[in-house]
Amino acid sequence: MQSLEGKVVLVTGAAKRIGRSIALALAAEGARVAIHYGESDAQARLTASECGGVPVFQANLESVAEIRSMFDRVADHFGRLDGLVNNAARFTRFDPLDIEESDWDFIHSVNLKSVFFSCQAAARIMLPTGNGRIVNIASLGAIRPWQEHAHYCASKAGVVMLTRALSRAWAPKISVNAVAPGVIPFGGTDDRIERFIAATPAGRAGTGEEIADAVLYFLRTSTFTTGQLVAVDGGLSQK
């Protein structure tokens, strides 16, 4: 496996939760991390500080123009881009009969649309160099149906198929893989999360660090591993 020392990797939604864990793990491996955030400026700057004072890049991922501007700024700052982790996402809960167009667009604009256009922008930088790694963060909801999250499940299932399609489009120069986290609570749980934890064969919730381990595997391994989905969920998707 290749070293991540000196590799330039952009992590979207890196200010907190899983994104923060991924950014910290990358920095610990010697990568040159680019921190994206949408609105969490203070938390993004704290994460950047904990990663060794790396740069932060703000962008509203609902806007394709802002996505493209961010990638231009990253390329201008670092001179290249070796890896992209599409982590930023939204999550809401609705009875399917209550979902309105605005609710659907709120989720899909970031969870799926921004993932595609971020992949596209990254590929335009990576393809001329002939070497790149993209990791998309999917969800257990891409694999298992959740009745009050039909819109969210659809967005994350879309990420999985997008990963597979782009892996074919850009092979052999760029690998595109996906990680589907299971129950990874941050800042407490509720009855729903506790039920998921109780159903998890591993007998516990996962951690951001465990998701980061899977992401780093895809960033380190050769481009011969592409179009793959790994569920880091304590076995929950097998039930």
N, C-alpha and C positions, 0 to 999 in steps of 0.2 A: 504493500500500500504506500501511496505517496505521502510525503510529509506536508502538513499544512503551514509550515514555517514560511512566513512571508507572503502567503496567498491572500489575495484580496477577496473578501466575502461580504456581500451585502445581506443583512437580515432585516426583513420587513417586520414591523410591529415588535421591535426589539426592546422597547422601553421596560416591559414588565412580563411577568408570567413566563410561559414557555420560551418566548422570544429572547427574554433576558437570559434564561438558562443557556440557550444556544449561543448567544453572543459571548457569555463568560467562558463557556467551554472552548469556543474558537480562539479567544484571546489567550487562554491557558496553553493552547497548542502552538502559539506563535503566529496565528493568522493576523492579517491586517483587517480589522473588522470595520465595516461601515454600518452605523446604527440608523435605521429609519424609524420615524415616529409620525403619527398623525396629529394628535392633540396633547400627548403627555410629555410636554417639554421638560419639566423638572425631572421626571423619572427617566427620560431618555438620557439626559445629561448625567444623571447619577450612574446609570448603567455604563455610559461611555467612560466615565471616570474610573469605574471599577474594572473596565477593560484596558486601562492604561492610558486614558486620555484620547481615545479614538474619536474621529469626527462624527457628527450627527447630521442627518439629512431629513428635513421635514417635507412631507408631501401628502396631499389629500388623495388617497388611492381611488376615490370615485372618479377622478379626472385623469383621462389618458394623457392630456397635455402635461399635467404635473408629474405623472409617472415618468414620461419621457424626459422631462427636465431634470428629474432626480437622477436618472441614469447618466445623463450627460454630465451632471455635476460630479457624480462618483467617478466617472471615467476621466474627467479633467483633473480631479484631485489625485487619483492614484495612478493614472496612466494606463490602467487595464482593469479587467474584472475576471476573476477566476471562478467564483462561485456565487450562487444566489440561493437564499433560503426564503421561500414565500411562506411566511408565518402569519402575517396580519389576517385577522378574521373577525367576523361579528357573529353573535349568537342571540337569538330571541326565541320566545316560546308562544305559540298560538294554536288554538284549535284550527284545523285546516279550513273550516267554514268561516272563520273570522279573518283570514288573511286577505289584506287589500294589496293593490298594486304597489303602493308605497312600501309596505312591509316586505314584499318579495324583492323589490329593487334595493331596499336597504341592505339585505343580506347578499344578494347576488352581485351587486356592484363591487363589493370588496372581496367576497369569498371566491368568486369565479372570474368575473370580468377582469379585475385587477391582476389576478394571477396570470391570466393569459397575456395581458399587455406588459406585465413585468417580465415574463419569460421571453416575450418577443424582443423587448428592449435589451435584455441581457444577451440574448443570442446574437443580436446585431453587433455587440461588442466582442463576444467570444468567438464567433465563427471564423473571423479572419485570423485569429491566433491558432485555431485548430484544436483547442482544448478548453473545456469548461464543464462545470458541474452545477446542476440545478436540483434542488430538493424542495418539493411542495409539501406543506403540512396539510394532510387530509383530516380524517376524523373517524372514530368508530361509527359515527352516524353515516359515513359513506358506505359502510358494510352492513350495518344492521338498521332496520327501520324504526324510527321513533315517532309515534303517532302525533305528538304535539310539536314536532319539529320538521314537518314535511318539506318546508322551504329550505331549511338548513341542510337536511339530509341530501336534497337534490343538488344543492350547491357543492357540497363536498364530494358527492358521487361524480359530479362533473369534473372536479379537480383530478380524480383518479383517472377518468378516461382522457382528460386533457394531457395528463402526464404520459399516458401510453401513446397517444397520437404524436406528441412532440418528440418523444424518444425515438420514434421512427423517422420523423421529419429531419432531425438534426444529427442522427448517428452517421458516422462514428465519432464526430468531433465533440459533441456535447452529450453527456448522459443526463437523463431526466428521470428522477425517481420520487417516490412519495412515502411519507411516514404517517401512519394513522394512530394518534394517541388514544389511549383508553381514558380511564378516570384519573385526571391529574388536577386535584383541587388546589386552589391558591386562596388563602384567606378564609378558611372555614368551609363547612359543608351544609347541606340541607337534606331533607328526607329523600329526595330523588337521588342525590349523589350517594347517600348512605346505602340505598337499595342497590345501586350499581356496584358499590364496593363489596357489599355482602355477596353479590352474585359472581364476583371475580374469582376465578380459580386460584389465583395467587394469594388470595386472602387479604389483600390490602390495596390501597390506591398506589398509583405510580408517582414519579417525581419528574420535575422538569429536566433534571440531570439525566434521567433514563431516556427521555425523548432526545436530548442532545446527543447522547451516545449513538443512537441510530442515525441521526442526521450526519454526524461526523463520519460514520462508516461510509455513507454514500458520497461524501465529499472527498474521502481519502482513496476509495477503491477505484479501479480502472473503469474506463468507459465501456468495458465489456458487460458491466452490470448496469442495465438501463431498462426503463419501462416497468420497474418493479414497485410493489407496494408492500411495506412491512408494517404490521400492526404491533404496536408496543402497548399492550393492553392487559397483561397478566392472564391472557387466555380467554378474556371475556367474549371476544368475537367467535369463539369456538362453541359457545353454549347455544 
